[in-house]
Amino acid sequence: MAKAKPVEELTYEEAFADLEAVVAALESADHPLEESLALFERGQALARRCAELLEKAELKVQQLTGDGELSEFEE
């Protein structure tokens, strides 16, 4: 795997795309154990980053709507 950008510097879209690539690489099972462990570790960090960014976005939406709950979308 090429030199990757630090997880904490990734946007949600970058982290999600990287996570998809990690999952695909792990599913191929063509890696030595050490590399598989490194991929798994990065995948865990990427999953945490995505969850963190989604949580921040949810909090921002709650602040913008002025209440503690997300509003249902009405067409």
N, C-alpha and C positions, 0 to 999 in steps of 0.2 A: 504494500500500500504506500502511496506517495506521501511525502511530508504533508501533514494535514494542519489546517488552521486550528488554533486552540478552541476548544468547545465553547468556552465562555465568551468568545468573540463572534460566534455565529448568530445570524438571524434565525428566526424560526424556520424559514424556507430552506436555508442552507443546512441547518441541523437535521431537518426532516429528510432532505435528499441524501445527506451523508448517512443517516441511519438506515435508509432504504438500501444504500450501497453496501453497508456493513452486513445487513441481514442477507442480502444476495450472496455476498462473499462467504458468509458462514454456511449458507445452505449448499454451496458448491462443494464443500468438504475437501477442497484441494490444497489445504494449508497445513503446515506442520503445527503441532500442538502449541508451541510458544506464540506463533502468529495468530492462531485461533483465539488464544486467551487474550491477546492484545486487542483483537477485533471485538471480542465480547466486552472487554472493559470499556473500550471507546463507545460501543453501542449503548451500554448502561449510562455513560455520561451524556450521550446525545439524547437519550430518552428523558433523563432528568432535566436537561436544558429545554427540551420541547415543553415538558410539563410546566416548568418554571415560567417560560414565556407565555404560555396559554393562561396560566393563573394571573400573571400581570395584566394581560389583555382583558380578562374577565373583570378584574378589579377596576380597571379603567372604565369599562363599559358601565359598571355599577355606579361609579362616581359620576359619569356623564348623564346617566338616567336619573340620578338623584335619590335612588333608593338602594336598599341592600339586596334586592333581588333582580335578576334579569327579567325584562319584560318579554311577553310573547309577541312574536312578529305578527302583525295584521296586514293583510294585503289590501 
